[in-house]
Amino acid sequence: MPTSLKANELASQFETKAEGFALFLEQLSSEQWSTTVPGEERTVAALARHIGWGFGYEMIAFTAFAEGRPFETVTLAQFAELNAANGAEYAACPQPQTIQFIREEAALAAAQVRAFSDEALAQLGRYVDIIQDRSVEVWIERTLIGHIGMHERSIREALGLAAPA
């Protein structure tokens, strides 16, 4: 099957965003790493772990859509429960291992994105119950890639750090 130029482009955008986030996290002090982020009610450590975990979880859904398989949508209440549990479990997770986890999960997700054909990217699916069906391409752009920036912004705000240029 020929390689999809769009899938390669999306994977590259994702890798760039994920690596930029990992590099940002490497610069944080221990104090910053353990800071609770207002509005997120989780530590920077827990949010970092959450982002890395999200890559694999999201790709389960997006791969199901791409392959035309059913996927049980997630509710906002389920996400809130899961985020609270993960926030407690990973509140003090180690910085180097968490950053390595992010890089490993990002590499796996990028490889999966690269494997999508243009037809797979066009498949529709619903990931969250209150959001309409979207194409795999849009889910990758808004959720896989967008999720990183959303949380990085809140972390930077909590730490009083400027947004990246």
WOZIVEN-V87865 format. One record per backbone hydrogen bond with DSSP energy under -0.5 kcal/mol. NH is the residue of the N-H (numbers start at 1). CO is the residue of the C=O. Records with the same first field share a line. If there is no record, write none. Layout:
NH = CO + CO
This chain:
5 = 3
8 = 4
9 = 5
10 = 6
11 = 7
12 = 8
13 = 9
14 = 10
15 = 11
16 = 12
17 = 13
18 = 14
19 = 15
20 = 16
21 = 17
22 = 18
23 = 19
24 = 20
25 = 21
26 = 22
27 = 23 + 24
28 = 25
33 = 29
34 = 30
35 = 32
37 = 42
38 = 36
40 = 37
41 = 37
42 = 37
44 = 35
45 = 33
47 = 43
48 = 44
49 = 45
50 = 46
51 = 47
52 = 48
53 = 49
54 = 50
55 = 51
56 = 52
57 = 53
58 = 54
59 = 55
60 = 56
61 = 57
62 = 58
63 = 59
64 = 60
65 = 61
66 = 62
67 = 63
68 = 65
69 = 64
73 = 71
74 = 127
79 = 75
80 = 76
81 = 77
82 = 78
83 = 79
84 = 80
85 = 81
86 = 82
87 = 83
88 = 84
89 = 85
90 = 86
91 = 88
93 = 90
98 = 94
99 = 95
100 = 96
101 = 97
102 = 98
103 = 99
104 = 100
105 = 101
106 = 102
107 = 103
108 = 104
109 = 105
110 = 106
111 = 107
112 = 108
113 = 109
114 = 110
115 = 111
116 = 113
121 = 117
122 = 118
123 = 119 + 120
125 = 134
129 = 74
131 = 128
134 = 125
136 = 123
137 = 121
139 = 135
140 = 136
141 = 137
142 = 138
143 = 139
144 = 139
145 = 140
146 = 141
147 = 143
148 = 145
149 = 145
150 = 146
151 = 147
152 = 148
153 = 149
154 = 150
155 = 151
156 = 152
157 = 153
158 = 154
159 = 155
160 = 156 + 157
161 = 156
